[in-house]
Amino acid sequence: MKREWTAAVTLAVAAGLVRLVVAALVPVVPDEAYYWEWSRHLAAGYFDHPGAIAWLIRAGTLVAGPTPLGVRLGVTVAGTVATLAVLAWARRLGGDRAAWYAALAIVAMPLAGAGLLLATPDVPLLLAVAVGLWALDHALETDRLGWWAVTGLAIGAGGCAKYTAVLIPITVALALLLRGRLWRRGPLVAALVAAVAVTPVVWWNATHGWVSFGFQLHHGLVPKGHGSPLARELALLGGQLGLVTPILFVLLAAAVWRGLGRAAPERVFVPSVVAIGVFAFFVWSAFRHAVEPNWPAPALLPAIVVYAAWPTRSRLSAWDRAGIALAGIVLVLIYLQAVVPFLPIRAKSDPIARGSGWDHLAREVTSVRGTAWVAANRYQDAAELAFHLADHPTVFSLDLGGRPNQYDLWPGFRDRARVGDALVLVLDDDQGTPGPITTLLPYFTSIVRGDAVDLARGGQVIGRRRIWQLGGWRGSWPTPALPPNSGTITFEVTEP
C-alpha cells in the first residue's frame, strides 16, 4: 500500500536528519580531517583514494564552514540519497511493503547508521552502488540502452570514490555470464560509459606516476603478517556481527543464498551474486591481511534489497522483528556513546574518541606559535591541527619514518620555508629524544622541548603529544633515506 512507501521515505529522511544532528556534535576524527585537507586541494585523485570524498566535503564546508557539520553535511545528504535509492529498488522488486522492510533494515543497521555519518570514501561509493544497481534493475527488466548507460555512469562514478568499486562490475558481469546475458549491447554500453566516467581518476594517476593505483594494489593484495589468517577471518566475522548485528547478518545471508538458486528471477539472482561476490573477495583478502569491518559494506545494499523484496512476505517474522530491534538498539547506543560517552569502554578503544582533545592541543600550539610554521610527523596529526587551529593554516606532515601519503605530493616545509624560519613540531611524547628530533638536529640552530599535552575524552587520556620549537632553519633537509632513529647524533635538548 502507498502509505508503506510514504512511511519508508519518511523514515529514511528522518534518519538522515538524526545523522545531521549527531554529525554536528561529534568531533572530527583523524581520517576525516585528512580528507578535509584534501578538500582544500581539490583534484580528481589523491595518494590514498580517488577524489569524490574531497568534493563532497568541500560542498558541505561551503555551506556550514570548516566545522564537524560542514565536513559531514555532504556525506550525510549523499547517504540519505543512497538510502532512498535502495528503497526505490526494493519497491520495484517487491512493492511498497518491501520498501518499508528495506527501510527498517537499513535505518536500524549500525553499519549504515554510523557509516553514512562519517566523512569517508565509503559514502560516495555506497551512493554510486545504490544508484547503479537501482538503474541495473531497470536495465534488466527493460533492456533499454538508456538504463544500461545510467548503470555504467553510476558504477563509473563509484570508481571515482573508491577503488573497490571495481568489484561491482566484475560481479555483475559474472552474474550476467551465468545467465547468458553478458555479450549483448546493453552490458557493453554500460562498460563503455563506466570506462569514460572513471577517466578523471585514470588521468590523475597517469600524471602522478600511477602512485594511487600502486599504493592500493600493494595495500590490498600484498600479504601482511599481522596475526594468523584464522584470527583475521574471525575479526572480519566479528566486525560484521557487530556492525550488522548477528540476527540481521544471518537473515541477509539466508536471503542471498536463496537468491542464488535456479528458481530465482534474474533481477534477484544478479544482486545476490553481487552481494556474495563482494563479500567473498574480502573473505579471501582476510587470509592475506587485516580487513576493516566497513570494507564489505557494498555487499550489504543488494543483500538488503533481496532480503526485503524476495520472496514477497505479508508480514515480518519474529526473527525479522528481533533482528531489526536489536540493530536499532545497538545503533542508538552507538549514537549516545558518540555524543556523551557513558559505556565502560576504554577511550583508546573507542574510534570516535580519536577526534577528542585536538582543540586543546591547538590552543597550546597557538600560544607558542607566533610566526612559525607548524608541522607534525603523521598525516593524521597534521590534518587535525590544521582543522583545529583558528586560522586553519598550512600544517606540514614530515613523515620521517612513516608511510607515504598525500602530504608527500604537496609542497613541504623545505619547499615553502626560508632560511632562518622557525617550526613548531608536534610529536608523540615518547621517552627520551624522539627520532624526528634526532634527524632534524643538524638542520636547525636551536631545539626547545615544550610542554606535553594530553588528548583526552571524558577524563580518559587517549594519547599525549609534546610541542617542540625548532628555530633557525639552516636551509637544507634530510634525504628520505636518512633513518629517523639512527641514534648516531648526540646532543642536549634545551628545556623551556
C-alpha positions in Angstrom: 0.0 0.0 0.0 1.2 3.5 -0.8 1.3 4.5 2.9 4.1 2.0 3.4 6.1 3.7 0.7 5.4 7.1 2.3 6.4 5.7 5.7 9.6 4.2 4.2 10.7 7.5 2.7 9.8 9.4 5.8 11.9 7.0 8.0 14.9 7.4 5.6 14.7 11.2 5.7 14.2 11.3 9.4 17.2 9.1 9.9 19.2 11.5 7.7 18.2 14.4 9.9 19.2 12.5 13.0 22.6 11.8 11.5 23.0 15.5 10.8 22.4 16.3 14.5 24.9 13.7 15.5 27.3 14.9 12.8 27.3 18.4 14.4 28.0 17.1 17.9 30.8 14.6 17.3 34.4 15.8 16.9 36.1 15.2 13.5 38.2 12.0 13.7 41.7 12.0 12.1 40.8 10.3 8.8 38.0 12.8 8.3 40.4 15.7 9.0 42.8 14.2 6.4 40.0 14.1 3.8 39.1 17.7 4.8 42.6 18.7 3.9 42.1 17.1 0.5 39.0 19.3 0.1 41.3 22.3 0.3 43.3 21.0 -2.7 40.6 19.7 -5.0 41.7 17.1 -7.5 40.4 14.0 -9.3 42.6 11.8 -7.2 44.8 11.6 -4.2 47.6 9.3 -2.9 45.1 7.0 -1.0 41.8 7.2 -2.9 40.0 8.9 -5.7 38.7 12.4 -5.1 34.9 12.1 -4.6 35.1 12.4 -0.8 37.0 15.6 -1.1 34.4 17.2 -3.4 31.6 16.1 -1.0 33.4 17.7 2.0 34.1 20.8 0.0 30.4 21.1 -0.8 29.5 20.8 2.8 32.0 23.3 4.1 30.9 25.8 1.6 27.5 25.7 3.4 28.5 25.1 7.0 32.1 26.1 7.1 35.1 24.1 8.5 33.1 22.6 11.3 32.1 19.0 12.1 28.7 19.6 10.5 30.4 21.2 7.4 32.7 18.2 7.0 29.8 15.7 7.2 27.0 17.7 5.6 27.7 16.5 2.0 28.2 12.9 3.0 25.0 12.8 5.2 23.0 14.1 2.2 24.7 11.5 0.0 23.9 8.8 2.5 20.3 9.7 2.6 20.0 9.7 -1.2 21.7 6.3 -1.3 19.1 5.0 1.2 16.3 6.3 -0.9 17.8 4.6 -4.0 17.8 1.3 -2.1 14.2 1.8 -1.1 13.1 2.6 -4.7 14.9 -0.5 -5.9 13.2 -2.7 -3.2 9.9 -1.2 -4.2 10.4 -2.1 -7.8 11.1 -5.7 -6.9 8.6 -6.3 -4.1 6.2 -3.3 -3.9 5.6 -0.8 -1.2 5.9 -3.3 1.7 9.3 -4.4 0.5 10.4 -0.8 0.6 9.2 -0.5 4.1 11.1 -3.6 5.2 14.2 -2.4 3.5 13.9 1.0 5.3 13.6 -0.7 8.6 16.7 -2.8 8.0 19.0 -0.1 6.6 18.0 2.6 9.0 18.4 0.3 12.0 21.7 -1.3 10.9 24.7 0.2 12.8 27.0 -0.1 9.8 24.7 2.1 7.8 23.7 4.4 10.7 27.3 5.1 11.5 28.9 4.6 8.1 26.7 7.1 6.4 27.5 9.7 9.0 31.4 9.8 8.9 33.1 11.6 6.0 34.9 8.7 4.4 35.2 7.4 0.8 32.7 4.7 1.6 29.8 7.1 1.5 30.1 8.3 -2.2 30.9 4.6 -3.1 27.7 3.4 -1.5 25.7 6.2 -3.2 27.2 5.1 -6.6 26.5 1.4 -5.9 22.9 2.1 -4.7 22.1 4.2 -7.8 23.9 1.9 -10.1 22.2 -1.3 -9.0 18.8 0.5 -9.0 19.4 1.5 -12.6 20.6 -2.0 -13.4 17.3 -3.4 -12.2 15.6 -1.1 -14.8 18.1 -2.3 -17.4 17.5 -6.0 -16.6 13.7 -5.5 -16.9 13.5 -3.3 -20.0 16.9 -4.0 -21.7 16.8 -0.3 -22.8 20.2 1.1 -23.7 19.4 4.3 -21.7 19.2 2.4 -18.5 22.4 0.4 -19.3 24.1 3.8 -19.8 22.9 5.1 -16.5 24.1 1.9 -14.8 27.5 2.4 -16.3 27.6 6.0 -15.4 26.8 5.3 -11.7 29.3 2.4 -11.5 32.0 4.5 -13.1 31.2 7.3 -10.6 31.8 4.6 -7.9 35.3 4.3 -9.3 35.8 8.0 -8.6 35.0 7.3 -5.0 36.9 4.2 -4.0 38.9 1.6 -6.0 36.9 -1.4 -4.6 34.1 -0.2 -6.8 35.7 -2.4 -9.4 34.1 -5.4 -7.6 30.6 -4.3 -8.7 31.1 -4.5 -12.5 33.1 -7.7 -12.0 30.4 -9.4 -10.0 27.6 -8.1 -12.3 29.5 -9.4 -15.3 29.8 -12.8 -13.6 26.1 -12.9 -12.9 25.2 -11.9 -16.4 27.6 -14.5 -17.8 25.9 -17.2 -15.7 22.5 -16.2 -17.0 23.8 -15.9 -20.6 23.2 -12.2 -20.9 26.8 -10.8 -20.8 27.6 -10.4 -24.5 24.8 -8.1 -25.5 24.6 -4.5 -26.5 23.4 -3.3 -23.1 26.2 -4.6 -20.9 28.8 -3.4 -23.4 27.3 0.1 -23.4 27.4 0.1 -19.6 31.0 -1.0 -19.7 31.9 1.8 -22.2 30.1 4.5 -20.2 31.7 3.3 -16.9 35.2 3.5 -18.5 34.5 7.1 -19.6 33.2 8.1 -16.2 36.3 6.9 -14.4 38.7 8.6 -16.9 39.5 11.5 -14.5 40.9 9.2 -11.9 42.9 7.3 -14.5 44.2 10.6 -15.9 45.2 11.8 -12.4 47.1 8.5 -11.8 48.8 8.7 -15.2 50.1 12.2 -14.4 51.3 11.2 -10.9 53.3 8.1 -11.7 50.3 5.8 -11.0 51.0 6.3 -7.3 47.5 5.8 -6.1 46.9 2.6 -8.1 50.2 1.3 -6.9 49.6 2.1 -3.3 46.1 0.5 -3.2 47.3 -2.6 -5.1 50.1 -3.1 -2.6 47.8 -2.2 0.3 45.1 -4.6 -0.7 46.8 -7.5 -2.3 50.3 -7.9 -0.8 50.2 -10.2 2.3 51.0 -8.6 5.6 51.9 -10.7 8.5 49.7 -9.3 11.2 48.2 -12.2 13.1 47.1 -15.6 11.8 44.7 -16.0 8.9 42.2 -17.6 11.3 42.4 -14.6 13.6 41.8 -12.2 10.7 38.8 -14.2 9.5 37.3 -14.2 12.9 37.9 -10.5 13.2 36.1 -9.9 9.9 33.2 -12.1 11.0 33.1 -10.3 14.4 33.1 -6.9 12.7 30.1 -7.9 10.6 28.2 -9.4 13.6 28.9 -6.1 15.5 28.0 -3.6 12.7 25.2 -5.6 11.1 24.2 -7.4 14.3 24.0 -11.3 14.4 20.3 -11.8 13.6 20.2 -9.4 10.7 23.5 -10.8 9.3 22.1 -14.3 9.3 18.8 -13.2 7.7 20.6 -11.3 5.0 22.9 -14.2 4.3 20.0 -16.6 4.1 18.1 -14.3 1.7 21.2 -14.0 -0.6 21.7 -17.8 -0.5 18.0 -18.2 -1.7 18.6 -15.7 -4.4 21.4 -17.8 -5.9 19.0 -20.6 -6.7 18.0 -21.6 -10.2 14.4 -20.6 -9.4 15.4 -17.1 -8.5 14.3 -14.4 -11.1 17.2 -12.8 -12.9 16.5 -9.5 -11.1 17.1 -11.3 -7.8 19.9 -13.6 -9.0 22.1 -10.7 -10.2 22.1 -8.7 -6.9 22.6 -11.9 -5.0 25.7 -12.7 -7.0 27.0 -9.2 -6.4 26.4 -9.5 -2.6 28.1 -12.9 -2.3 30.9 -12.0 -4.7 31.9 -8.7 -3.0 31.8 -10.3 0.4 33.7 -13.4 -0.8 36.5 -11.1 -2.0 37.0 -9.7 1.4 36.9 -13.1 3.0 39.7 -14.1 0.6 41.5 -10.8 1.3 41.4 -11.5 5.1 43.6 -14.6 4.5 46.3 -12.2 3.4 45.9 -9.1 5.7 43.5 -7.5 8.1 40.2 -6.3 6.6 38.3 -3.3 8.2 34.7 -4.1 9.1 33.3 -1.4 6.8 35.1 -2.6 3.6 32.4 -5.2 2.7 29.6 -2.6 3.0 28.8 -2.5 -0.7 27.7 -6.2 -0.4 25.0 -5.2 2.1 23.0 -3.0 -0.2 22.0 -5.7 -2.7 21.6 -8.1 0.3 19.1 -5.8 2.0 17.0 -5.5 -1.2 17.0 -9.2 -1.8 16.0 -9.8 1.9 13.2 -7.2 1.8 11.8 -7.9 -1.7 12.0 -11.7 -2.4 10.1 -13.7 -1.7 7.3 -11.2 -1.0 6.0 -11.5 2.6 2.8 -10.4 4.1 4.4 -9.6 7.4 7.7 -9.7 9.3 8.5 -12.8 11.2 9.5 -12.8 14.8 13.2 -13.2 13.8 12.9 -10.2 11.5 11.4 -8.1 14.2 14.0 -9.2 16.7 16.9 -8.5 14.2 15.7 -5.1 13.4 15.0 -4.2 17.1 18.5 -5.4 18.2 20.1 -3.5 15.4 18.2 -0.3 16.3 19.2 -0.6 20.0 22.8 -1.0 19.1 22.7 2.0 16.8 21.1 4.2 19.5 23.8 3.1 21.9 26.5 4.0 19.4 25.0 7.5 18.8 24.7 8.1 22.6 28.2 6.9 23.2 29.5 9.2 20.4 27.8 12.3 21.9 28.1 11.6 25.6 30.3 8.7 26.5 28.7 6.5 29.1 29.6 2.9 28.3 32.6 1.3 30.2 34.8 1.4 27.1 38.4 2.5 27.2 38.8 5.7 25.3 41.7 4.2 23.4 39.3 1.5 22.1 36.6 4.0 21.0 37.1 5.1 17.4 35.1 8.3 17.9 37.4 9.3 20.9 40.3 9.7 18.5 38.8 13.0 17.5 38.9 14.4 21.0 41.5 16.7 22.6 42.8 18.3 19.4 41.1 21.7 20.2 43.1 21.8 23.4 46.3 20.9 21.7 45.6 23.5 19.0 45.3 26.2 21.7 48.6 25.2 23.2 50.3 25.3 19.8 48.8 28.8 19.2 50.3 30.0 22.5 53.9 29.3 21.3 53.5 29.6 17.5 54.0 33.2 16.7 55.1 33.4 13.1 56.5 29.9 13.0 55.4 27.1 10.6 53.5 24.2 12.2 54.1 20.5 11.5 53.5 17.0 12.8 55.2 13.8 11.8 52.0 11.9 11.0 49.4 12.9 8.4 46.5 12.4 10.9 48.1 14.7 13.4 48.9 17.3 10.8 45.3 17.3 9.5 43.7 17.6 12.9 46.0 20.5 13.8 45.1 22.3 10.6 41.4 21.8 11.2 41.5 23.0 14.8 43.9 25.9 14.6 41.8 29.1 14.4 43.2 30.3 11.1 43.4 26.8 9.5 47.0 27.3 8.3 49.1 25.0 6.2 50.4 22.3 8.6 53.1 20.0 7.2 53.4 16.3 7.8 57.1 15.5 7.8 56.6 11.7 7.5 60.0 10.9 8.9 60.0 7.2 9.0 56.2 7.0 8.3 54.3 5.6 5.4 53.9 7.7 2.2 50.7 9.7 1.9 49.1 12.7 0.2 51.3 15.2 2.0 54.3 13.8 0.1 52.7 15.1 -3.1 52.2 18.6 -1.8 54.9 21.3 -1.2 56.5 20.6 2.2 58.4 22.7 4.7 61.6 22.6 2.7 59.7 23.9 -0.3 57.9 26.7 1.5 60.2 27.9 4.3 63.1 30.4 4.1 66.4 30.2 5.8 66.1 31.2 9.4 62.4 30.3 9.7 61.1 28.6 12.9 59.0 25.4 13.1 56.6 24.3 15.8 56.6 20.5 15.6 54.1 18.2 17.4 55.2 14.7 18.2 54.2 11.7 20.3 55.5 12.2 23.8 58.0 9.3 23.7 60.5 8.6 26.4 63.9 10.1 25.5 64.5 12.1 22.4 62.1 11.3 19.5 63.6 10.1 16.3 62.4 13.0 14.2 64.2 15.4 16.6 67.4 13.4 16.2 67.0 13.6 12.5 66.3 17.3 12.3 69.1 18.4 14.7 71.6 19.3 12.0 69.1 21.4 10.1 68.1 23.9 12.8 70.2 26.2 15.1 68.1 25.6 18.2 65.6 23.0 19.5 63.5 23.6 22.6 61.4 20.9 24.2 58.0 22.3 25.0 55.0 21.1 27.1 53.3 17.8 26.8 49.6 17.9 26.1 47.1 15.2 26.8 44.5 14.2 24.2 41.6 13.3 26.5 37.9 12.5 26.4 35.6 12.2 29.4 38.6 12.3 31.7 40.3 9.4 29.9 43.7 10.1 28.2 43.7 8.8 24.7 47.2 9.9 23.8 49.9 12.5 24.6 51.7 14.9 22.3 54.7 17.1 23.0 55.3 20.5 21.4 58.8 21.1 20.1 60.1 24.5 18.9 62.8 24.4 16.2 64.4 27.7 15.4 66.8 29.0 12.8 66.3 26.7 9.8 69.7 26.2 8.0 68.1 25.8 4.6 68.7 22.1 3.9 66.7 19.0 4.7 67.4 15.3 5.4 67.2 12.9 2.5 64.4 10.4 2.5 66.9 7.6 3.1 68.2 9.1 6.4 66.9 6.8 9.1 64.9 8.8 11.7 66.0 6.7 14.7 69.7 6.2 13.8 70.9 7.4 17.1 74.2 8.4 15.6 73.9 12.1 16.7 74.1 13.1 20.4 73.1 16.4 21.7 71.4 18.2 24.6 67.8 19.4 24.3 67.2 22.8 25.8 64.3 22.9 28.4 62.0 26.0 28.3 
